[in-house]
Amino acid sequence: MEKEKIMQRAIELSIKGSSEGKGGPFGAVVVKNGVIVGEGHNQVTSTNDPTAHAEVVAIREACKNLGTFQLSDCELYTSCEPCPMCLGAIYWARPARVYFANTREDAAIAGFDDAFIYDEIPLPLAERKIEMIPLGREEAKKAFQLWSEQTNKIDY
């Protein structure tokens, strides 16, 4: 399947999410060897899930369909430059590349301004708008110690 047709599918999904009022104007498709293995549109408001962005929905479906948690031999097509959360999910999923249509500036004009999150990330914890309070670190370190001692773990 050619790249333009795949991107057209992501755009169709974004229009579906927009016109049906079921989440928002974003769509995404995951492709492996020219075949769509996962797709989705934004479902934040329709599912009351703030993480149900198009890219996350498509990644979840692709991973389920492929039986893996990494998409290193896949490509992701998205109707808009990924927000910080989706960018994090994309890096964890490890696709080979990402194609996007609209830019984050286009999204801001439409009322989806993620700039404040990009601005928050490099700030010291004490300067962030949402309080970040360390608590229970010593006890929590035990889980990391147990993990590091495992000999049969699957690294990711």
N, C-alpha and C positions, 0 to 999 in steps of 0.2 A: 504494500500500500504506500503511495507516495506521501511525502511529508505534508503537502498542502491539503490533501484530503483528510489526513489525520487531524491536522489543526482545525479543519472545518468541523470535524466531529466535536472537538473540544468547544468550539464557538457555538455550535448547535446546542450543546448541553448548557452553556452559559445563558443562552437565549431562553431555553426551557425553564431554567431556574428563575429567570427574570420575569418572563411572561406568565408563568403559573403562580408566581408569588410564593414559591416553595424554597426559600432560602437565600437567594441572591444571584447576581449576574456573573457567576463564575463556573467554568467547566474545565474538566481535566480528563486526560486519557493516558494510560500506560500501554506501551507497545513493546512486544518482544518479537524479533524477527519479522517485522512488518504486520503482525497480528495484534489486535487490541486484546489485552488480557485483563484490563481493569478500566473503569471509567466512573465518573460521577459529576454531579453538580453540587453547588453549595446547598447544604441542608441545615444550616444553623438554626433558623427560626422554625422550620417545619419539624425538627426533632428535638428542639430545646437543647442542642449540643453545641457549645461554642467552638468545639474542635472539629465539627463536621464541615470543614472547608472542602472545596472540590478536590484539591490535590490529595488531602488526607483520605477522603472517601475513595478516590481512585487507587491510591497506594494500598489501602486496606483490602480492596477487592482484588487487586493484582496479586498481592501476597497470598491471600486465601486461595485464589485460583491456581497459583503456581506452587503452593505448598512451601513457601520460603519467606524469610523475613528480610532478604536483601534482593534488590532488583538490579544488580550490577550489569546484567546483560540486556537491560531494558532502557527505553527512552520515555520521558514524560513530556506531554504536550499540555499546556495550560493556557486558558484564554487570557490570563493576566500574570504579570510578574508576581512570583510568590511573596506572600507576606512573611514576616519573620518566623511565625509558627510553622508555616508550610515549608519554608526554607530549611528549618531544623529537621522536619520530618523527611524532607527530600535527602538531606545529607545522611540521615540515619538509614534510609532505604538504599542509598548508593546507586542510583541509576547512572548510566553512562553519560547522559546529557539531558538538558531541559530546554524545550522550545517554548517561548511565550509570545502572546500577541500584544495585549494592552500593557502599558507600563504602570508602575506604581503612581506616577503622576496622573495618568488617565484615571486610575482608581480614586485618587484624591479628589479630582474634579467631580466624580460621581458620588462623593460622600464617604468613600472608604479610605480614610487617611491613616496609614500605618506608620507614618513618620515618627509619631511619638514613641512607638515601641522601639524603632531603630535608635532613637535618641536615648532611651532608657537603658539599653543593653550595656553601653560602656561606662555608665555611671557607677560610682561606689554604692554599695548597698544602702548606706545611710542617706543617700541623695535621691533614691528612687521614689516615685509617687505612691507606690504600694509598699507598705512597710515590709521589710525582709528581716526577720528576727531569728538568729540562730538559737536552737533549742535541742537538747538531747544528743549532742554530737558524740560524746564518749560512748554512750550505749549503742548508737547507730553504727559506729565504726565496726562493731562486731560482725555485722552483715558483710561488710567489705572484707574483713579478715577471713570469714568462712568462705566467701567467694574466691579469694586469692588462693586458698588452700585446696580448693576443688581440683581434682585431676581429670574429671570427665565433663567439665563445663564446655559450653559452646560459646566461644567468644563472638562478640559483635561490636 
